[in-house]
Amino acid sequence: MARKRLRAVIFGPQGSGKGTQGQLLAERLDVPLIGAGDLCRAEIAEGTPLGRLMDEYVSHGMLAPDELVHAIILKRLAHVPMEKGFILDGFPRNVEQAGFFDKFCKLTLAIHLKMPDAVAVERLAHRRQCPKCKSVYHLKHLPPAIEGICALCKGELVHRDDDVEEVIRKRLAVYHFMTEPMVVYYRARGVLLSVNADQPVRELFDELIKKMGKLGFSV
């Protein structure tokens, strides 16, 4: 029986491990992990008309309209090798974007990482990140060997401004209102895979691989 080609999106609340699991899956399955944020930042860095417009929204802390996001994503994806499959992270972010992308490319899997808000708050409040190599640590569960110093590049770890409880809870409220409805959207299309993200990184990854194998993907 022919195996399914992976054309996936991974989504979940802040702190659920989307980036980590997306990277692990991309390496295991040898497909590109496409971060929507990276695509938008590249457009901004190049100073294109779309990039300058996006920068106006970003610099004022505003969400860009779907039409602008769509234009940037499709423009940048034209230069990404997607033939053998891919994993999207950060797009689609709402049902409207999901419907738009379906017209461009039908996804074969939507990975939903489930996590209670209390766990997300605890994870992010204790998160520390290296701005140099982007390594992430957790003060309780994955602390650096030397306090405040990245074990990989010796950079100084930082506590992000948006990793404080008040801001985290606001971000989670936006997620529940804007992104979580995609669960119903993708379930109706028969491509949803929901997994409990409140477990260690390796155990979550192993569960994802096992379930994806049962769904017919080459893992």
N, C-alpha and C positions, 0 to 999 in steps of 0.2 A: 504494500500500500504506500502511495506517495505521501511524503511528509509535508506538513504545512509550511509555507514560507512565513517567517516572522515579520510582520509589520505591526509594531506594537506602540502603545503609549503606556507610560507608567505614571500613576498619580496617587496622591494621598495627602493627608494633612502635613503641615510643617513638622519636621522631626521624625517622620515615619521612615526615613532612609531611602528616599527615591533615588538620590544621586548615587549612593553607595550600591544599592541593589542594581540600578541601571548599569553602572560600570561593570559590576561582576557578571551580569548577564551578557553584556556586550562582549566582554573578553572571552567568556565561555562559548558563546555562540558565534563569535567572529563576525559581528555585525556592528555598524556604527551606532554610537550613542549620540543622539542629536539634541543638544540643549538649546531650547528656544531662547533663553537668556543670552547664550553665547552668540547666536545668530544676530540678535538685535544689537548686542554690544559691538559686533563686527561692523554692522551697518553704520552705527554711530561713529565708530573710529574712522571709517572711511570718509565721513563727512558728506555722504550722499544726501539728496533732498529728503528721502525717506528717513535717513539717519538723523538729520537735523531736526525733523519734525518729532521723531521719537524722543530725541534728547530733550526737547521742550517739555514733554510730559514727564519724563524721568526726573529731570532737574527740579520739577515742581512737586514731586511725590505723587503724581497722578497716574491712574491707569490709562494706558493708551486705548483708543477705540479699536474695536475688532477689525474694522476695515484696514487700519494702518498695520496692525499685527499681521493680518492675512497677507498684505502686500509684501511685507518684509520676509515672512516665512517662506512664501512661494518663490520669491526671488533668490533667497539664499539656498533653498533646497535644490534648485536647479544645478547647483555646483557641488552637491553632496552625492557620493556614490551610494545609492539606495537600492541597487538592483538585487543584491543578495539578501535584502531584509534590513531592518533598522529598529531602533527603539527611540521614541520621542520622550523627552523630559521637559515639562513646562509648557507644552502645547499639545492638544487643545486644553484651555483652562475653563471653558464653560460649554454648555450644550450648543450654543450658536456656533462657536468655533469648531466643535466636533462635527456639526452638520456641514459646515463649509468644507472641512478637510475631507469628509466622506466623498464629496464631489470630485476631489482631486485624486484621492487614493483611499481605497477601502482598507481599514485596519482589520487584521485577523486576530488581534488580542488586545484587550484593555486590562492592564494589571492594576488593581485597586488595593493599596496598602491601607488596611484599617488600623486605627489606633485611637484610644480614648484621649480626650483633651488633657486630662490630668497627666498622662504619661508623656504627651508631647511637650507640655510645659516643663516637666521635670527634665526631660532630655535636653531641651534647648537652653534652659536656664543654666545648666552645667556644661554647656558646649563651649569649647575653645577652638579657635581655628588659626592656622598659620597663613598669613597673607602672602607668603612667598611661594610655597609649594601646594597650598590649599589643603594640607592634611588636617583632619578633624580629630579632636580628642574630647573625652568626657571625664570630668574631674572625679567622678565616682567609679565608673565602669571601665574607662580606658584612659587613665591619666598618663601624662608624659613622664618619662624616667626622671627628668630634671624639671622641677616646677617652673612653668611658664616658658619652657624652651621646646621647640619642635625636635623630635628625635631624628627626623630625616635630614633637615637642612639647617638646623640650629637657629632658625628664625624665632622671633619673639611671638608667642601666642597672644591672640587678642580675644576679647569678649565683644562680639558684635553688638552694635547699638540696638538692633531689633531682636536680640536674644534676652530681653528683660520681660518679666511676666506680663506686665500691662500691655506691651506691644505684641507679645506672642498671642495673647487672648484675642486681641483685635484682629490679628492675621488669621487666627483659626475661625473667627466669626465670618470673615470674608470667604474663607475656604468653604465653610458649610453652606453659605448662601450661593456662591458663584460656581464652585467646582464640583462639590459633592453630588449635585443632580446628574452628573455624567454617569453615575452608577446605574441609574434607571435607564438612561439613554443606551448605554452599551449592553446592559442586560437584555433589553428588548431586541437587540441586534445579535444576540447569541455569542458575543465575544468577551464577556466579562469574566475575569478571574479575580475574586476577592480573597485576600490572605491576611491573617492576623499579623501585623507588624510589631506587636509587643512581644518580641522574642529576640535572642541574640542574632547578630548579623549572619553567622554561618548557618544557624538553624533555619532562619527565614529563607536564605538563599537555597538551601537544600530542599525546602518545602516547595518553593517556586519551581525549581528544576523538576521535581517529581511530578507536580501537577501539570506542568507544561508538557512533559513527556506523555502523560495520559491523554492530553488533548491532541496529540499527534504532531507536536513540534520536535525537530531534531535537536536533542539536548545532550 
